[in-house]
Amino acid sequence: MPTNELMSLCRDCFKVSKNNLRCNNCNSPRIVSHKELFRLKIAHIDCDAFYASIEKSDNPHLRNFPVIVGGGYRGVVTTCCYIARINGVRSAMPMFKAIKLCPNAIIISPRMQRYREISSYIKNKLITLSPAIEFVSLDEAYIDLTGTQRLHRRPAAVMLARIANDIEHMFGITISIGLSYNKFLAKIGSDLEKPRGFSIIGKSDAKELLKEKSVSKILGVGEKTKLYLANKGIKVISDILKYEKDYLKLNLGSFGETLWFLAQGIDNRKITPNKPTKSISCEKTFQINETDFKIVRSYLWDVVEKISLQLKKKNLFTTRLSLKLKTENFRLIQRSKTLLHPTNLAESIFQESVLLLEANIAQGPFRLIGISLTQLSNSETFNYTKNLFQDEDSCISSAEEAIDFIRNKFGEESIIKGRSLRKF
């Protein structure tokens, strides 16, 4: 098959042709065309409005309504469907603002266990494409399809179209695909035609496509970096090339050098399968600002129990925790502590976190509390026989195993500790 011709793939019947308007086989207009269509091997898969899509798939009556998945009135939008997005709702937006923009939206509390379950099914499907797959969240992944044509007897682009179709029919969830020659451009591509998109970025058109894209499209460019770059006259990616690489490196460190390369479509990062989890976090926004230590502590316990469960499911242990507190005027307080030995026990994490909370409770009222765990390992790296707290940890572990067993069998609310109770 000539590689310098414009080739087209039908996303409905998967036929390949040279017609880039409609499929010659099924007459579908869902055609993806590019001269490099069958030479590109790096893909980024991104589920569209993942949590909201699962809610609509589980409850078809919600299909034609705006759906927002998120916390209470003082919380934030976890995600929302595309009907809600038409009204201006966005992820991470405060819930009160989202409700003002879309007052007829149906608000649903996150069901993380269900989302992880569907994510697991989708991951198992994606793994059939290639062993070189890097999952970066519940709903997105990078895939290196180099060398898989001999295995599947089909080009990478065809296999991606097929898997997207399979996932949509099996789970009622659409995905968007970016196909390119590196991770950065594949990620850019998956965001070009959402939802249900399939975008190709080749070497022949990468620089032209990047020119007018906002620098915020680059992973790592947060608000502070964006503001710094804007002060330098850098607002779109092509602006980066107005500066020499050494100048950017001098002012932004190694990230400045990275920016310079990315602006030219160069990204040498490899796709790393089974990338280890580096951190786990969980937070809770209060319905009203809280100053009472006992109430804030009870919310802390709720957060710790959830994060401990995540550790246990992944067989991970932590040696460093960070407490996050947000005051009524949105000032962020973060305090960290290194633990004496690795643990995944809720009680152990809680007792250490409470000490940090006690030292900072006077800075309230607070509107949010959270915990972040780092320095994670998948095995205990200390010798219990030398641990003065061996007996105590053993008792805690046995108690938590019993609690986890009961909850798995009878539900999360079947057994709770007294410190979870709050009076209002």
Phi, psi and chi 1 to 4 in degrees:
 res  aa     phi    psi   chi1   chi2   chi3   chi4
   1 MET       -  123.1 -176.5  179.7  -63.7      -
   2 PRO   -60.5  136.3  -19.9   31.1      -      -
   3 THR   -92.5   -8.7   57.2      -      -      -
   4 ASN   -98.3    4.9   60.4  -19.4      -      -
   5 GLU   -97.5  153.6  -68.5 -172.3   67.2      -
   6 LEU   -75.1  112.9 -177.8   67.9      -      -
   7 MET  -107.9  149.0  -58.7  -54.7  -61.3      -
   8 SER  -125.5  146.9  -60.2      -      -      -
   9 LEU  -126.4  129.4  167.0   65.9      -      -
  10 CYS   -81.7  126.2  175.8      -      -      -
  11 ARG   -82.6   -2.9  -63.4  173.2   58.3 -165.3
  12 ASP  -103.2  -43.7  -73.0  -36.1      -      -
  13 CYS  -113.7   -4.5   73.0      -      -      -
  14 PHE    69.3   20.4  -41.4  116.0      -      -
  15 LYS   -81.3  143.8  -65.4  -64.6 -178.4 -179.1
  16 VAL  -102.8  136.0  176.0      -      -      -
  17 SER  -153.3 -175.5   69.6      -      -      -
  18 LYS  -107.4    8.1  -62.7  177.6 -177.0  178.4
  19 ASN   -93.3  116.7 -174.9  -11.3      -      -
  20 ASN  -101.9   17.2   63.7  -13.6      -      -
  21 LEU  -106.6  -55.5  -63.2  176.8      -      -
  22 ARG  -140.3  155.0  -77.8 -172.2  174.2  -89.9
  23 CYS   -69.4  131.9  176.3      -      -      -
  24 ASN   -68.7  -20.1  -66.5  -27.3      -      -
  25 ASN   -93.1  -48.2 -176.0   60.8      -      -
  26 CYS  -118.4    0.3   69.7      -      -      -
  27 ASN    67.3   17.2 -156.0   37.4      -      -
  28 SER   -72.5  141.8  169.8      -      -      -
  29 PRO   -84.9   -3.5   30.8  -32.9      -      -
  30 ARG   -81.5   76.3  -61.9 -176.2   69.2 -132.6
  31 ILE  -112.7  137.3  -60.2  -66.7      -      -
  32 VAL  -117.0  127.8   57.1      -      -      -
  33 SER  -130.8  143.6  -55.9      -      -      -
  34 HIS  -173.6  146.7 -159.4  -79.3      -      -
  35 LYS   -66.5  -26.0  -71.6 -177.7  179.2 -179.8
  36 GLU  -104.2   16.9  -60.0  173.0   52.7      -
  37 LEU   -49.8  -41.2 -180.0   63.0      -      -
  38 PHE  -103.1   12.1  -61.1  117.0      -      -
  39 ARG  -107.8  -17.1  -77.5 -175.6  -82.4  167.0
  40 LEU   -86.6  139.0  -57.8  171.9      -      -
  41 LYS  -128.6   -8.2  -52.0  -63.2 -178.3 -176.1
  42 ILE  -102.5  122.5  -54.7  -61.0      -      -
  43 ALA  -122.0  150.9      -      -      -      -
  44 HIS  -121.8  124.5 -178.5 -100.7      -      -
  45 ILE  -106.1  129.3  -55.5  -72.9      -      -
  46 ASP  -137.1  117.3 -166.9    3.6      -      -
  47 CYS   -69.3  139.6  -62.9      -      -      -
  48 ASP   -83.4  121.9  -59.7  -38.3      -      -
  49 ALA    43.7   57.3      -      -      -      -
  50 PHE   -51.9  -57.1 -173.3   53.0      -      -
  51 TYR   -62.5  -45.6  -62.0  170.7      -      -
  52 ALA   -64.9  -36.1      -      -      -      -
  53 SER   -65.4  -37.5  -65.2      -      -      -
  54 ILE   -65.8  -42.1  -69.1  174.4      -      -
  55 GLU   -60.8  -40.4  -63.2  -61.9  -17.3      -
  56 LYS   -72.2  -34.9  -70.6 -164.5  174.2 -168.6
  57 SER   -67.6  -39.4  178.3      -      -      -
  58 ASP   -73.4  -28.1  -73.6   -7.3      -      -
  59 ASN  -132.1   87.6 -175.9   -1.6      -      -
  60 PRO   -57.2  -20.2  -24.1   34.5      -      -
  61 HIS   -64.8  -18.5  -64.1  -65.1      -      -
  62 LEU   -86.2   -5.6  -59.8  175.0      -      -
  63 ARG   -53.1  -42.3 -175.6  162.7  -61.8  162.8
  64 ASN   -99.3   13.7  -62.8  -40.4      -      -
  65 PHE  -112.9  151.6  -66.6   93.8      -      -
  66 PRO   -70.5  129.2   22.8  -30.6      -      -
  67 VAL  -121.8  130.4  168.9      -      -      -
  68 ILE  -120.4  125.7  -62.9  174.6      -      -
  69 VAL  -101.4  121.5  178.2      -      -      -
  70 GLY   179.4 -174.4      -      -      -      -
  71 GLY   -82.9 -162.5      -      -      -      -
  72 GLY   -71.1 -167.7      -      -      -      -
  73 TYR   -58.7  -30.5 -173.1   77.4      -      -
  74 ARG   -96.2    2.5  -70.6  161.3   54.7   86.0
  75 GLY   -87.1 -162.7      -      -      -      -
  76 VAL  -125.6  162.8  -63.3      -      -      -
  77 VAL   -75.1  120.7  175.1      -      -      -
  78 THR   -75.3  -49.5  -54.6      -      -      -
  79 THR  -161.9  168.5 -167.8      -      -      -
  80 CYS  -148.9  158.2   61.0      -      -      -
  81 CYS   -77.0  172.4   72.6      -      -      -
  82 TYR   -73.9  -21.5  -75.1   88.8      -      -
  83 ILE   -66.1  -42.4  -59.9  175.0      -      -
  84 ALA   -66.9  -34.2      -      -      -      -
  85 ARG   -67.3  -29.8  -65.7 -176.0 -169.4 -167.1
  86 ILE   -59.9  -31.3  -67.5  172.5      -      -
  87 ASN   -84.7    1.9  -69.7  -85.4      -      -
  88 GLY    99.8    1.0      -      -      -      -
  89 VAL   -74.0  140.0 -178.4      -      -      -
  90 ARG  -138.4  156.6  -65.6  -69.9 -178.0  -91.6
  91 SER   -60.6  145.3  -63.3      -      -      -
  92 ALA    73.7    2.2      -      -      -      -
  93 MET   -75.2  141.2  174.9 -178.4  -74.5      -
  94 PRO   -56.4  140.0  -24.9   34.4      -      -
  95 MET   -61.0  -38.1  -76.7  -64.4  -62.3      -
  96 PHE   -63.0  -35.0   73.3   87.6      -      -
  97 LYS   -71.9  -39.7 -175.3  179.9  -69.3 -173.1
  98 ALA   -62.7  -40.3      -      -      -      -
  99 ILE   -67.3  -35.6  -67.2  170.5      -      -
 100 LYS   -65.7  -40.7  -74.8 -177.9  179.9  178.4
 101 LEU   -71.3  -33.7  -70.2  170.0      -      -
 102 CYS  -137.3   74.0 -167.4      -      -      -
 103 PRO   -65.0  -20.7   21.1  -32.0      -      -
 104 ASN   -93.4   10.4   61.8  -29.6      -      -
 105 ALA   -68.4  148.1      -      -      -      -
 106 ILE   -93.1  119.2  -63.0  172.0      -      -
 107 ILE   -95.1  128.6  -47.1  -62.0      -      -
 108 ILE  -127.8  130.6  -61.1  175.5      -      -
 109 SER   -70.3  141.7  -63.3      -      -      -
 110 PRO   -58.3  140.0  -22.9   33.7      -      -
 111 ARG  -117.2   77.9  -63.6 -173.6  -63.1  152.2
 112 MET   -61.3  -35.2  -64.3  -51.7  -58.7      -
 113 GLN   -62.1  -40.4 -174.4  172.8  -10.8      -
 114 ARG   -67.5  -40.8  176.3   59.5  173.0  162.6
 115 TYR   -65.6  -38.5  -53.7  150.9      -      -
 116 ARG   -66.8  -35.9  -67.9 -169.8 -173.1   97.1
 117 GLU   -62.5  -49.3  178.4 -175.1   -1.7      -
 118 ILE   -65.7  -39.2  -62.5  -61.4      -      -
 119 SER   -58.6  -40.3  174.1      -      -      -
 120 SER   -62.9  -41.7  178.3      -      -      -
 121 TYR   -62.3  -44.2  -67.2  145.9      -      -
 122 ILE   -66.1  -40.6  -67.4  174.9      -      -
 123 LYS   -60.9  -41.2  -73.9  178.1  179.4  179.5
 124 ASN   -62.4  -34.0  -71.0  -24.6      -      -
 125 LYS   -68.9  -44.6  -72.2  -70.7  -65.1 -179.2
 126 LEU   -66.1  -33.7  -66.6  176.9      -      -
 127 ILE   -62.7  -24.2  -73.0  172.1      -      -
 128 THR   -67.9  -17.8   64.2      -      -      -
 129 LEU   -76.7  -43.4  -69.1  178.9      -      -
 130 SER  -163.9  145.5  169.4      -      -      -
 131 PRO   -74.9  -17.5   27.0  -34.5      -      -
 132 ALA   -90.9   80.1      -      -      -      -
 133 ILE  -133.8  134.4 -178.4  165.4      -      -
 134 GLU  -119.6  110.5  178.0 -177.1  -27.0      -
 135 PHE   -85.7  124.3  -63.0  104.0      -      -
 136 VAL  -106.3   -9.9  -67.4      -      -      -
 137 SER  -167.0 -175.7   67.7      -      -      -
 138 LEU   -63.6  -26.6  -69.7  179.9      -      -
 139 ASP  -124.8   15.1   60.6  -17.4      -      -
 140 GLU  -149.6  153.5   62.3  176.6  -49.5      -
 141 ALA  -157.5  152.6      -      -      -      -
 142 TYR  -101.8  142.0  -68.3   98.5      -      -
 143 ILE  -132.7  131.5  -52.3  176.2      -      -
 144 ASP  -101.2  112.5 -173.9  -13.8      -      -
 145 LEU  -100.9   17.1  -68.4  143.3      -      -
 146 THR   -60.5  128.4  -56.1      -      -      -
 147 GLY    80.7    2.8      -      -      -      -
 148 THR   -88.0  -10.3   59.2      -      -      -
 149 GLN   -63.9  -36.9 -176.9  164.1  -14.9      -
 150 ARG   -66.3  -36.3  179.7  176.6  -66.1 -179.1
 151 LEU   -69.4  -48.0  172.2   65.9      -      -
 152 HIS   -92.4  -12.3  -61.8  -63.6      -      -
 153 ARG    59.8   28.2  -62.2 -178.1 -179.9  179.4
 154 ARG  -146.9  148.5  -64.8 -176.8 -179.6   90.3
 155 PRO   -63.5  159.2  -20.1   31.9      -      -
 156 ALA   -56.5  -42.5      -      -      -      -
 157 ALA   -61.1  -38.4      -      -      -      -
 158 VAL   -66.8  -43.0  175.8      -      -      -
 159 MET   -64.6  -37.0  -68.1  -53.5  -58.6      -
 160 LEU   -65.7  -41.6  -71.2  167.7      -      -
 161 ALA   -63.0  -39.8      -      -      -      -
 162 ARG   -66.2  -44.0  -76.9 -178.6  173.0  -87.0
 163 ILE   -67.6  -35.2 -153.2   78.9      -      -
 164 ALA   -62.8  -42.3      -      -      -      -
 165 ASN   -64.3  -42.4 -171.9   66.5      -      -
 166 ASP   -63.0  -45.3  -70.6  -13.2      -      -
 167 ILE   -63.7  -40.8  -70.2  171.2      -      -
 168 GLU   -64.0  -41.1 -174.5  171.1  -13.8      -
 169 HIS   -75.4  -33.8  -78.5   86.2      -      -
 170 MET   -79.3  -39.7  -70.0  177.9   69.2      -
 171 PHE  -118.3   -3.9  -52.3  112.1      -      -
 172 GLY    68.6   24.4      -      -      -      -
 173 ILE  -120.5  128.8  -65.4  168.2      -      -
 174 THR   -91.4  153.6   62.8      -      -      -
 175 ILE  -128.5  153.2   66.4  172.6      -      -
 176 SER  -112.0  142.3  -69.7      -      -      -
 177 ILE  -123.4  136.4  -60.9  167.7      -      -
 178 GLY  -117.8  128.2      -      -      -      -
 179 LEU  -122.3  124.3 -179.9   61.5      -      -
 180 SER  -154.2 -157.1 -169.6      -      -      -
 181 TYR  -111.4    2.1   58.2   92.4      -      -
 182 ASN  -155.7  171.0   63.4   41.6      -      -
 183 LYS   -66.3  -43.1  -67.6  173.1   72.1  173.4
 184 PHE   -58.5  -48.6  170.2   60.2      -      -
 185 LEU   -72.8  -32.8  -66.9  170.8      -      -
 186 ALA   -63.7  -40.9      -      -      -      -
 187 LYS   -64.7  -43.2  170.6   71.0  171.7  173.2
 188 ILE   -58.7  -43.6  -67.4  -75.3      -      -
 189 GLY   -63.1  -39.6      -      -      -      -
 190 SER   -66.8  -16.7   67.9      -      -      -
 191 ASP   -98.7   -4.6 -163.7   44.2      -      -
 192 LEU   -72.5  -38.5  -73.1  179.2      -      -
 193 GLU  -128.1   32.5  -60.7  177.8    8.3      -
 194 LYS   -62.7  149.6  -85.7 -176.1  163.5  -70.0
 195 PRO   -84.2  167.9   32.2  -35.0      -      -
 196 ARG    61.5   35.4 -145.1  178.2  177.9 -143.6
 197 GLY   -92.1  162.7      -      -      -      -
 198 PHE  -149.1  101.9 -166.8  140.9      -      -
 199 SER  -116.8  140.5  -61.4      -      -      -
 200 ILE  -111.9  130.6  -47.9  -68.1      -      -
 201 ILE  -126.6  111.0  -56.9  176.7      -      -
 202 GLY  -101.5  176.0      -      -      -      -
 203 LYS   -64.6  -27.1  -67.6 -175.7  177.6 -179.5
 204 SER   -73.8  -21.9   60.1      -      -      -
 205 ASP  -128.0    4.7   55.4    0.5      -      -
 206 ALA   -62.0  -50.4      -      -      -      -
 207 LYS   -63.0  -40.1  -71.8 -176.2 -179.0  178.8
 208 GLU   -66.3  -40.0 -174.8   65.2   25.6      -
 209 LEU   -68.3  -37.1 -175.4  140.7      -      -
 210 LEU   -72.0  -26.5  -72.8  174.0      -      -
 211 LYS   -45.4  -51.8  -86.7 -160.4  -39.2 -173.4
 212 GLU   -99.1    9.5  -60.0  -53.4  -44.6      -
 213 LYS   -76.5  140.7  -65.9  -67.1  179.0 -172.0
 214 SER   -63.3  145.3  169.1      -      -      -
 215 VAL   -62.9  -19.0  -69.7      -      -      -
 216 SER   -66.7  -13.9   61.1      -      -      -
 217 LYS   -71.2  -15.2  -69.1  -71.0 -174.7 -179.1
 218 ILE   -85.8  124.7  -62.4  175.3      -      -
 219 LEU   -59.1  126.8 -174.9   64.8      -      -
 220 GLY   106.3  -13.8      -      -      -      -
 221 VAL   -89.1   92.8  176.5      -      -      -
 222 GLY   -88.3 -167.9      -      -      -      -
 223 GLU   -63.3  -41.1  -73.4  -57.0  -43.5      -
 224 LYS   -66.4  -45.8  -70.9 -175.1  178.5  179.1
 225 THR   -65.7  -39.2  -54.3      -      -      -
 226 LYS   -61.2  -42.3 -175.8  179.4  177.3 -178.4
 227 LEU   -66.7  -41.7 -178.6   60.6      -      -
 228 TYR   -60.6  -46.4  174.4   84.4      -      -
 229 LEU   -65.0  -38.4  -66.4  174.4      -      -
 230 ALA   -61.8  -37.4      -      -      -      -
 231 ASN   -66.6  -20.1  -70.6  -26.4      -      -
 232 LYS   -94.6    5.2  -63.3  -72.3 -175.4 -178.8
 233 GLY    83.1   13.8      -      -      -      -
 234 ILE  -103.8  103.4  -59.4  174.9      -      -
 235 LYS  -116.8  -35.8  -63.8 -177.7  178.4 -179.9
 236 VAL  -115.5  163.2  -64.3      -      -      -
 237 ILE   -60.3  -35.7  -68.3  176.9      -      -
 238 SER   -64.5  -24.6   60.4      -      -      -
 239 ASP   -64.2  -26.3  -69.4  -24.3      -      -
 240 ILE   -60.3  -35.8  -65.4  171.4      -      -
 241 LEU   -76.2   -0.4  -62.0  179.4      -      -
 242 LYS   -73.8  -15.8  -64.8  175.9 -177.5  177.3
 243 TYR  -112.5  149.4  -66.1   87.8      -      -
 244 GLU   -71.2  152.1  -65.6  -67.5  -27.9      -
 245 LYS   -58.3  -42.4  178.9  177.0   62.3  175.7
 246 ASP   -64.7  -35.4  -69.9  -17.5      -      -
 247 TYR   -64.7  -45.3  174.5   84.2      -      -
 248 LEU   -64.1  -38.6  -67.3  170.4      -      -
 249 LYS   -66.6  -38.8 -173.9  175.6 -178.4  180.0
 250 LEU   -63.8  -38.5  179.2   65.0      -      -
 251 ASN   -91.4  -25.8  -73.9  -87.6      -      -
 252 LEU  -123.9    7.9  -70.1  168.7      -      -
 253 GLY    70.4 -153.4      -      -      -      -
 254 SER   -62.5  -26.3   60.3      -      -      -
 255 PHE   -66.9  -32.1 -174.7   58.8      -      -
 256 GLY   -62.9  -40.1      -      -      -      -
 257 GLU   -65.4  -40.6 -174.4  176.2   29.9      -
 258 THR   -60.6  -43.4  -61.2      -      -      -
 259 LEU   -57.3  -43.6  -74.2  177.1      -      -
 260 TRP   -61.6  -43.5 -170.0   84.9      -      -
 261 PHE   -67.9  -44.0  -80.0  114.2      -      -
 262 LEU   -62.3  -36.0  -67.3  179.9      -      -
 263 ALA   -61.5  -20.9      -      -      -      -
 264 GLN  -101.1    9.6  -60.7 -173.1   78.1      -
 265 GLY    78.0   20.9      -      -      -      -
 266 ILE  -105.6  122.6  -59.9  171.0      -      -
 267 ASP  -147.9  109.7  178.9   10.7      -      -
 268 ASN   -96.9    9.8  -65.0  -40.7      -      -
 269 ARG   -63.9  139.8  -69.2  176.1  -59.7  156.8
 270 LYS   -92.9  153.0  -58.9  -64.0 -177.2 -176.8
 271 ILE   -80.1  121.3  -70.7  176.3      -      -
 272 THR  -111.6  104.2   53.1      -      -      -
 273 PRO   -63.1  150.2  -19.3   32.4      -      -
 274 ASN    52.5   44.5  -56.0  -42.9      -      -
 275 LYS   -61.7  126.7 -163.9  171.5 -177.3  179.0
 276 PRO   -65.9  145.9   22.8  -32.7      -      -
 277 THR   -69.7  127.4  -57.6      -      -      -
 278 LYS   -95.5  -26.1  -67.2 -176.5  178.3 -179.5
 279 SER  -157.2  156.9   65.5      -      -      -
 280 ILE  -136.5  136.1  -65.2  178.4      -      -
 281 SER  -140.3  160.1   59.9      -      -      -
 282 CYS  -157.2  143.7 -175.4      -      -      -
 283 GLU  -145.4  164.8   58.5 -173.5   40.8      -
 284 LYS  -138.9  128.2  171.1   73.8  174.3  178.3
 285 THR   -97.0  131.2  -59.7      -      -      -
 286 PHE   -80.2  152.6  -50.4  144.7      -      -
 287 GLN   -71.8  -31.8  -67.9  -61.4  -44.9      -
 288 ILE  -134.4  155.9   58.8  173.1      -      -
 289 ASN   -62.0  138.2  -64.5  -27.0      -      -
 290 GLU  -119.2  138.2  -63.9  -70.3   -3.2      -
 291 THR  -121.3  -21.9   56.7      -      -      -
 292 ASP   -69.1  120.8 -171.6  -64.8      -      -
 293 PHE   -58.4  -42.3  173.5   72.9      -      -
 294 LYS   -64.2  -38.4  -70.0 -176.6  178.7  179.3
 295 ILE   -69.9  -46.3  -67.4  178.0      -      -
 296 VAL   -61.9  -38.8  177.8      -      -      -
 297 ARG   -63.6  -36.7 -174.4 -178.0   63.0  176.7
 298 SER   -66.0  -37.5   71.5      -      -      -
 299 TYR   -67.7  -37.3  -78.3  117.8      -      -
 300 LEU   -59.1  -41.3  174.0   62.1      -      -
 301 TRP   -62.7  -42.0  172.1 -112.7      -      -
 302 ASP   -57.5  -45.1  -66.4  -14.3      -      -
 303 VAL   -65.8  -43.5  170.6      -      -      -
 304 VAL   -63.8  -40.9  166.0      -      -      -
 305 GLU   -60.4  -41.5  -85.4 -155.5  -54.0      -
 306 LYS   -65.8  -42.4  -71.0  179.3 -179.2  177.8
 307 ILE   -73.1  -32.2 -151.6  167.9      -      -
 308 SER   -65.3  -39.2  168.7      -      -      -
 309 LEU   -62.6  -39.6 -175.5   60.4      -      -
 310 GLN   -62.4  -41.6  -68.9 -176.2   54.5      -
 311 LEU   -60.5  -46.0  -73.1  176.2      -      -
 312 LYS   -65.2  -39.8  -68.5  168.9 -176.3  173.7
 313 LYS   -64.2  -31.3  -75.7 -176.9  176.1  179.4
 314 LYS   -97.1    3.2  -63.8 -178.2  177.7 -177.3
 315 ASN    54.7   46.2 -168.2   31.3      -      -
 316 LEU  -111.5  154.6  -68.9  173.5      -      -
 317 PHE  -130.2  147.9  -62.5   81.0      -      -
 318 THR  -119.0  152.4 -177.0      -      -      -
 319 THR  -124.9    3.7   54.7      -      -      -
 320 ARG  -147.3  131.7 -172.4  165.4  178.5   81.1
 321 LEU  -126.4  152.6   65.4   85.4      -      -
 322 SER  -128.4  131.7  -65.5      -      -      -
 323 LEU   -95.8  132.4  175.0   71.4      -      -
 324 LYS  -117.4  125.6  173.9 -178.4  176.8 -178.5
 325 LEU  -127.3  135.1  -66.4  164.2      -      -
 326 LYS  -118.6  123.7 -172.0  174.7  -71.6 -173.7
 327 THR   -78.2  173.7   65.9      -      -      -
 328 GLU   -62.3  -25.6   61.3  178.2  -13.5      -
 329 ASN   -99.0   21.3   59.5   -3.5      -      -
 330 PHE    69.8   17.1  -67.2   88.4      -      -
 331 ARG   -74.7  133.2 -176.4  168.6   65.5   91.3
 332 LEU   -97.1  128.5 -170.7   61.7      -      -
 333 ILE  -116.5  126.5  -60.5  169.0      -      -
 334 GLN  -129.3  128.6  -70.5 -176.9  -64.1      -
 335 ARG  -131.3  136.1  -61.1  -69.3 -176.4  -93.5
 336 SER  -121.1  159.9  -60.2      -      -      -
 337 LYS  -153.5  136.8 -175.8  170.2 -174.0  176.7
 338 THR   -92.2  131.6  -61.2      -      -      -
 339 LEU   -84.0  155.4  -52.5 -178.3      -      -
 340 LEU   -67.6  -33.4  -70.1  175.5      -      -
 341 HIS  -151.5  156.8   57.8   74.1      -      -
 342 PRO   -61.1  143.8  -22.3   33.9      -      -
 343 THR  -153.8  156.9 -174.4      -      -      -
 344 ASN  -129.5   14.7   59.9    7.8      -      -
 345 LEU   -83.1  131.5  -61.0  175.6      -      -
 346 ALA   -60.2  -42.5      -      -      -      -
 347 GLU   -63.1  -42.6 -173.2   64.6   33.1      -
 348 SER   -66.1  -44.4  -61.3      -      -      -
 349 ILE   -64.6  -39.5  -63.1  170.1      -      -
 350 PHE   -63.1  -47.1  175.8   71.8      -      -
 351 GLN   -62.0  -37.9  -66.6  -60.7  -20.5      -
 352 GLU   -70.9  -37.5  -61.7  -68.4  -11.2      -
 353 SER   -68.9  -36.6  -56.5      -      -      -
 354 VAL   -60.3  -36.9  164.4      -      -      -
 355 LEU   -61.4  -40.2  -63.4  176.9      -      -
 356 LEU   -68.2  -38.6  -63.4  176.6      -      -
 357 LEU   -64.5  -45.1  176.4   61.0      -      -
 358 GLU   -57.2  -39.3  -76.6  179.1  -33.6      -
 359 ALA   -73.4  -13.3      -      -      -      -
 360 ASN  -125.9    2.7  -67.5  -83.6      -      -
 361 ILE   -61.4  -29.2 -169.1   66.6      -      -
 362 ALA   -68.0  -12.5      -      -      -      -
 363 GLN   -86.5    0.9  -60.8 -172.4   59.5      -
 364 GLY   -69.5 -176.4      -      -      -      -
 365 PRO   -68.1  153.6  -16.5   30.8      -      -
 366 PHE  -115.2  149.2  -59.5  110.8      -      -
 367 ARG  -112.5  -11.5   58.5  178.5  -72.8  112.8
 368 LEU  -154.8  146.9  175.4  147.1      -      -
 369 ILE  -135.9  144.1 -168.9  167.6      -      -
 370 GLY  -152.0  162.9      -      -      -      -
 371 ILE  -131.6  136.9  -71.0  -70.5      -      -
 372 SER  -126.1  133.9  175.9      -      -      -
 373 LEU  -115.4  132.7  -56.1  178.2      -      -
 374 THR  -131.0 -171.1   53.9      -      -      -
 375 GLN    50.7   57.1  -64.4 -177.7    5.8      -
 376 LEU   -90.1  143.2  -55.1  178.6      -      -
 377 SER  -139.4  158.1   61.9      -      -      -
 378 ASN   -97.7   14.3   58.8    8.1      -      -
 379 SER  -155.0  153.7   63.0      -      -      -
 380 GLU   -74.4  128.2  -66.1  169.2  -76.8      -
 381 THR  -106.5   23.0   55.9      -      -      -
 382 PHE  -127.1  165.4   63.7   99.9      -      -
 383 ASN   -97.7  108.3 -171.0  -15.4      -      -
 384 TYR   -60.8  -30.0  -97.7  111.7      -      -
 385 THR   -65.7  -21.1   61.1      -      -      -
 386 LYS  -100.0    3.3  -63.4  179.2 -178.7  179.2
 387 ASN   -90.2  120.8 -179.7    7.2      -      -
 388 LEU   -61.8  -21.3  -65.3  174.5      -      -
 389 PHE  -101.8   21.2  -58.6   98.3      -      -
 390 GLN   -55.5  -51.1  177.2 -177.6    4.3      -
 391 ASP   -63.8  -42.1  -67.6  -21.6      -      -
 392 GLU   -63.6  -46.5 -179.8 -177.9   -7.2      -
 393 ASP   -62.5  -36.9  -79.0   -9.2      -      -
 394 SER   -63.6  -41.7  178.8      -      -      -
 395 CYS   -66.0  -43.4  -68.6      -      -      -
 396 ILE   -61.8  -44.8  -66.9  172.3      -      -
 397 SER   -60.7  -43.5  179.9      -      -      -
 398 SER   -63.8  -42.5  -62.5      -      -      -
 399 ALA   -63.7  -43.5      -      -      -      -
 400 GLU   -69.7  -34.6  -70.0 -165.6   12.5      -
 401 GLU   -60.5  -41.7  -77.4 -178.7   12.3      -
 402 ALA   -65.6  -42.7      -      -      -      -
 403 ILE   -62.6  -45.3  -68.9  171.4      -      -
 404 ASP   -62.6  -38.0  -67.2  -20.1      -      -
 405 PHE   -63.4  -45.8  174.7   79.8      -      -
 406 ILE   -63.2  -42.3  -66.5  171.0      -      -
 407 ARG   -67.2  -39.1  -75.0  176.2  174.5  166.2
 408 ASN   -62.9  -31.6  -73.2  -26.3      -      -
 409 LYS   -88.5  -37.0 -170.4  170.1 -175.6  179.1
 410 PHE  -119.0   -1.0  -60.5  106.4      -      -
 411 GLY   110.1  158.0      -      -      -      -
 412 GLU   -64.0  -29.9  -69.1 -174.4    6.6      -
 413 GLU   -92.4    5.4  -55.9  -61.7  -35.1      -
 414 SER   -70.3  -24.9   58.7      -      -      -
 415 ILE  -150.1  131.7 -177.2  171.2      -      -
 416 ILE  -138.4  161.2   61.5  172.1      -      -
 417 LYS   -88.5  153.5  -76.5 -161.6  171.7 -175.1
 418 GLY   -59.6  -29.7      -      -      -      -
 419 ARG   -68.4  -10.6   62.1  167.2   66.6  111.0
 420 SER   -79.5  -17.2  -67.4      -      -      -
 421 LEU   -75.0  138.3  -60.0  175.4      -      -
 422 ARG  -132.0  142.1  -69.9  179.1  -76.4  -86.6
 423 LYS  -107.0  133.1  -66.7 -178.0  179.5 -180.0
 424 PHE  -123.7      -  -63.1  100.0      -      -
